[in-house]
Amino acid sequence: MSTHFFILLLAIRTVAISCLLLTVGCSSSDIATVSGQVVRHDGAPVVGAQLTARSAESGKWASGMTDQNGQYSLSQAANERGVAPGSYDVIIVEDRGDVDGPRVRTIPRKYGDAATSGLTFSAQAGQAIVFDVKLAAD
């Protein structure tokens, strides 16, 4: 066998292994991405609220904070965007400040409890979910 042929085979094998590692090791198809917008009953964006989704089946959870436009994206951890497959109950809470001098509640109380929020979604692996929320008036 010639040296050139051996080098060519080695290069092809290296490229094939690299491609396999990239597609298997970096795949995000085992999670679903969840993003959306939270707005008040009048359409105004909810700024600085934390949206948390929890699966009663697995106990897994993910959360995200709304920006100045009410937009959010759920993450399982600081660098793990998305959620594991399953059914999720959702709550939305706001930072009301210090216990001694709390700010006025602007999100109806029912959204802070999964039993009363009425917010749920189901996720499948590889799915991109847009979960928009329009809050009811108090």
Contacts in CASP RR format, 6 or more apart in sequence:
PFRMAT RR
TARGET T0000
AUTHOR 0000-0000-0000
METHOD contacts of the structure
MODEL  1
MSTHFFILLLAIRTVAISCLLLTVGCSSSDIATVSGQVVRHDGAPVVGAQ
LTARSAESGKWASGMTDQNGQYSLSQAANERGVAPGSYDVIIVEDRGDVD
GPRVRTIPRKYGDAATSGLTFSAQAGQAIVFDVKLAAD
28 81 0 8 1.000
28 126 0 8 1.000
29 125 0 8 1.000
29 126 0 8 1.000
30 84 0 8 1.000
30 85 0 8 1.000
30 125 0 8 1.000
30 126 0 8 1.000
31 76 0 8 1.000
31 80 0 8 1.000
31 81 0 8 1.000
31 82 0 8 1.000
31 83 0 8 1.000
31 84 0 8 1.000
31 85 0 8 1.000
31 125 0 8 1.000
31 126 0 8 1.000
32 82 0 8 1.000
32 83 0 8 1.000
32 84 0 8 1.000
32 85 0 8 1.000
32 123 0 8 1.000
32 124 0 8 1.000
32 125 0 8 1.000
32 126 0 8 1.000
32 127 0 8 1.000
32 128 0 8 1.000
32 129 0 8 1.000
33 73 0 8 1.000
33 74 0 8 1.000
33 81 0 8 1.000
33 82 0 8 1.000
33 83 0 8 1.000
33 126 0 8 1.000
33 127 0 8 1.000
33 128 0 8 1.000
33 129 0 8 1.000
34 53 0 8 1.000
34 62 0 8 1.000
34 73 0 8 1.000
34 74 0 8 1.000
34 82 0 8 1.000
34 83 0 8 1.000
34 121 0 8 1.000
34 123 0 8 1.000
34 129 0 8 1.000
34 131 0 8 1.000
35 71 0 8 1.000
35 72 0 8 1.000
35 73 0 8 1.000
35 74 0 8 1.000
35 129 0 8 1.000
35 130 0 8 1.000
35 131 0 8 1.000
36 71 0 8 1.000
36 72 0 8 1.000
36 73 0 8 1.000
36 130 0 8 1.000
36 131 0 8 1.000
36 132 0 8 1.000
36 133 0 8 1.000
37 45 0 8 1.000
37 66 0 8 1.000
37 69 0 8 1.000
37 70 0 8 1.000
37 71 0 8 1.000
37 72 0 8 1.000
37 132 0 8 1.000
37 133 0 8 1.000
38 45 0 8 1.000
38 46 0 8 1.000
38 49 0 8 1.000
38 51 0 8 1.000
38 66 0 8 1.000
38 70 0 8 1.000
38 72 0 8 1.000
38 92 0 8 1.000
38 132 0 8 1.000
38 133 0 8 1.000
38 135 0 8 1.000
39 45 0 8 1.000
39 46 0 8 1.000
39 70 0 8 1.000
39 132 0 8 1.000
39 133 0 8 1.000
39 134 0 8 1.000
39 135 0 8 1.000
40 46 0 8 1.000
40 106 0 8 1.000
40 134 0 8 1.000
40 135 0 8 1.000
41 134 0 8 1.000
41 135 0 8 1.000
41 136 0 8 1.000
41 137 0 8 1.000
43 134 0 8 1.000
45 66 0 8 1.000
45 68 0 8 1.000
45 69 0 8 1.000
45 70 0 8 1.000
45 71 0 8 1.000
46 66 0 8 1.000
46 70 0 8 1.000
46 92 0 8 1.000
46 94 0 8 1.000
46 106 0 8 1.000
46 107 0 8 1.000
46 135 0 8 1.000
47 66 0 8 1.000
47 67 0 8 1.000
47 68 0 8 1.000
47 70 0 8 1.000
48 65 0 8 1.000
48 66 0 8 1.000
48 67 0 8 1.000
48 70 0 8 1.000
48 94 0 8 1.000
48 95 0 8 1.000
49 65 0 8 1.000
49 66 0 8 1.000
49 70 0 8 1.000
49 92 0 8 1.000
49 93 0 8 1.000
49 94 0 8 1.000
49 107 0 8 1.000
50 63 0 8 1.000
50 64 0 8 1.000
50 65 0 8 1.000
50 66 0 8 1.000
50 92 0 8 1.000
50 93 0 8 1.000
50 94 0 8 1.000
50 95 0 8 1.000
51 63 0 8 1.000
51 64 0 8 1.000
51 65 0 8 1.000
51 66 0 8 1.000
51 72 0 8 1.000
51 74 0 8 1.000
51 90 0 8 1.000
51 91 0 8 1.000
51 92 0 8 1.000
51 133 0 8 1.000
52 61 0 8 1.000
52 62 0 8 1.000
52 63 0 8 1.000
52 64 0 8 1.000
52 90 0 8 1.000
52 91 0 8 1.000
52 92 0 8 1.000
52 93 0 8 1.000
53 61 0 8 1.000
53 62 0 8 1.000
53 63 0 8 1.000
53 74 0 8 1.000
53 83 0 8 1.000
53 88 0 8 1.000
53 89 0 8 1.000
53 90 0 8 1.000
53 121 0 8 1.000
54 60 0 8 1.000
54 61 0 8 1.000
54 88 0 8 1.000
54 89 0 8 1.000
54 91 0 8 1.000
54 114 0 8 1.000
55 61 0 8 1.000
55 83 0 8 1.000
55 84 0 8 1.000
55 86 0 8 1.000
55 87 0 8 1.000
55 88 0 8 1.000
55 89 0 8 1.000
56 87 0 8 1.000
56 89 0 8 1.000
57 86 0 8 1.000
57 87 0 8 1.000
58 84 0 8 1.000
58 86 0 8 1.000
60 76 0 8 1.000
60 83 0 8 1.000
60 84 0 8 1.000
61 76 0 8 1.000
62 74 0 8 1.000
62 75 0 8 1.000
62 76 0 8 1.000
62 82 0 8 1.000
62 83 0 8 1.000
63 74 0 8 1.000
63 75 0 8 1.000
64 72 0 8 1.000
64 73 0 8 1.000
64 74 0 8 1.000
64 75 0 8 1.000
65 72 0 8 1.000
66 72 0 8 1.000
73 81 0 8 1.000
73 82 0 8 1.000
74 81 0 8 1.000
74 82 0 8 1.000
74 83 0 8 1.000
75 81 0 8 1.000
75 82 0 8 1.000
76 82 0 8 1.000
76 83 0 8 1.000
76 84 0 8 1.000
83 123 0 8 1.000
84 123 0 8 1.000
85 123 0 8 1.000
85 124 0 8 1.000
85 125 0 8 1.000
86 122 0 8 1.000
86 123 0 8 1.000
86 124 0 8 1.000
87 120 0 8 1.000
87 121 0 8 1.000
87 122 0 8 1.000
87 123 0 8 1.000
88 120 0 8 1.000
88 121 0 8 1.000
88 122 0 8 1.000
88 123 0 8 1.000
89 114 0 8 1.000
89 117 0 8 1.000
89 119 0 8 1.000
89 120 0 8 1.000
90 114 0 8 1.000
90 117 0 8 1.000
90 118 0 8 1.000
90 119 0 8 1.000
90 120 0 8 1.000
90 121 0 8 1.000
90 131 0 8 1.000
90 133 0 8 1.000
91 111 0 8 1.000
91 112 0 8 1.000
91 113 0 8 1.000
91 114 0 8 1.000
91 117 0 8 1.000
91 119 0 8 1.000
92 107 0 8 1.000
92 111 0 8 1.000
92 112 0 8 1.000
92 117 0 8 1.000
92 119 0 8 1.000
92 133 0 8 1.000
92 135 0 8 1.000
93 107 0 8 1.000
93 111 0 8 1.000
93 112 0 8 1.000
94 105 0 8 1.000
94 106 0 8 1.000
94 107 0 8 1.000
95 103 0 8 1.000
96 102 0 8 1.000
96 103 0 8 1.000
96 104 0 8 1.000
96 105 0 8 1.000
97 103 0 8 1.000
107 135 0 8 1.000
108 135 0 8 1.000
108 136 0 8 1.000
108 137 0 8 1.000
108 138 0 8 1.000
110 116 0 8 1.000
110 117 0 8 1.000
110 118 0 8 1.000
110 136 0 8 1.000
111 117 0 8 1.000
111 119 0 8 1.000
111 135 0 8 1.000
119 133 0 8 1.000
121 129 0 8 1.000
121 131 0 8 1.000
123 129 0 8 1.000
END
